[in-house]
């Protein structure tokens, strides 16, 4: 497995969202929910309609059991994720609560990890990203931008279920050079 990077440039994130929104609302919703939740792709792809819908309304929160850790995850939906899901669900006709949220066009089951990889990778390449990009990029992008927004690393560590802050820093791609910049630019 290749080591993948977060998408660091917000303009590239916006460009990817525009491309995906114009071509496929399912793919757009997958990307937006992924970068706004920090979920692993395995957890994104196992979501059912009932996990995000309460009757005909998008829920305020998502509650799930993480496939990798077995831990319960309960988090609120951001405005962007909610809007993307609303727009996407409107395109789904005749769905049942037990249908896959990110359904394949072939049979209604969830898209595969490979399909998700292709969606994300193709969109990233189309906006000029040359770094290694994969399905884990969504989760890393969430962590990276939370850190850049000033969220304490121990909170991000907890959100991502990491064992130590150092693991989280390495995971989200914070380089030694970026850490050195603190020393070089502080100059008290």
N, C-alpha and C positions, 0 to 999 in steps of 0.2 A: 504494500500500500504506500502510495506517495504521501509525503508531508504536504498539506495544503495550507494556504494562507487566508487570513481574513481579507475582506475588501475594505481597504483603508480610506479610499477616496469617496466622500459622500456624493460627489457629482457622478461618479461611476455607478454608485448604487441607484441614484435617481434615473440614470440612463437605462440601467437594466430594468427597473420597474416600468419605465415607459415602453420599452421594447416588449416586455412580457405582457403588459396590459393590452397593447395593441394587437398582439398575436394570439394570446391564449389566457383567459382570465383564471383558469385553474392553475397554470404555471405561475402567474402573477401572485395569486393568493398563497401558493406554496412558498414562494420566495419571501414575500412580505411577512407571513407568519413565522417563517424560519428565522429571519434576521431580527424579529421583534420578540421572540420567545426563548431563544437559546436551546430549543429542543434538538435532540439528535434526529437525524433523518429517519431512523427506524421508528421513533415515536411519532414524528409527523405523518409518516405513511400509514401508521396503524390507526390514525384518528378516523372515527366514524362521524356521520352527520350529527348523531345524538350528542357527541362530545362538544359540539359548538352551537347547536340549535336547541332552543326550548320552544317547542311548537313551531311557530313561524318566525321566531325572533332569535337573533344571535345572542348567545349568553354573554354575561359580563366576564366570566371566568372560564378557564379550562381546568379540569381535574382529570389526571391520568396517573397510571402507574408506569414508571419508566421501565422500559424493557431491559436495559442493561443493568441497572442497579436494583430494580424491584421497589424503589422508593416512590412514595406518592409525591406528585408535583401538582401544585394548585397555584395558578397565577392569573392575573387579570389580563384581558386583551387590550392592547394599545388601540388608540383611535385608528391608526393606519391599518393595523391587522383587521380590526372590525370592519372597516370600509371595504377592504379587499375581499373579505369573506362574504359580506352582504352582496357585493357586486357579482361575485362568482356564483353564490348559491342561487341567485335569481336566474342563472342560465341553466340550472339543473332542473329538468322536468321529471315529475313522477318519482322523486326519490323517496326512500324510506329511511327512517332513523338509523337503521343498521347498515346502510350503504356506506362504502368507503367515502371519506371526504374528498380525497384526491383521486377520483376514479379514473381508471384507464378507459379509453374509448372502446376497448375490446372486452366486453363482458362485465363492466361495472366494478371489478375488483380494483384495489389501489394500484397506482402506477408502481413500477419496480424501482429499486435503488438505482439500477442502471439508467432507467428513464429519467429519474430525478437528477442524476449526475449529468446526463446529456443536456437536459434543460438548463441547468445552472452553468455548466461549462460553456455551452454554445452562446448563452447570453453574455457571459463574461468576455469571451473572445470577441464578440461583436462590438463591445465598447472599448476594446484595446487592452484588456488585462492580459498580461503575458505570464504572470506568476501561476504556480500550480493551484488550480481551483477544483473543488469537489463538493460533495454534499456536506461535508463537515465545515466548509467555508461559511455556511449560514450561521452555525453555532459560534464559530470563531469571530465572525463579524459582529454578532451580538455582544460578545465579551469585550472585544476590542473597543467598540464605540461606547460601551458603558464605562470602560476605563478612561477613555479620552474625555468623556463628559464629567469626569471627576468622581465617579462612584468608587468607593473604597474597595481595594482589591480583595479584602476578606469577604465583602458582600458578594462580589462577583464569584469568588471561590465557592461560596455557599450555593449560589444560584446554579453553578455548573457542576456541583458535587465533586469538587476537587479536594485532594488531601492536604494541600498546602498552598499558600499564596505564590510561592516560587513556581509551582506547577502551573498555576493559572497564568502567571506572567509569561512563561515560556509558551504555553498553549495559545495565547492570544497574539503571540508574535511580537512582544515587547523586547526589543533588542538591547544588548549591552550599550550600544551607541545612544539609544534613547535614554537609558538610565544615566549614562555619563553626561548627557546634556543638562541634567538637573544640576550637577556639580559645576559645570562650565558656565551655566547661565544664571545661577543664583547670585553669586558675587555680592554677598552682604558686606 
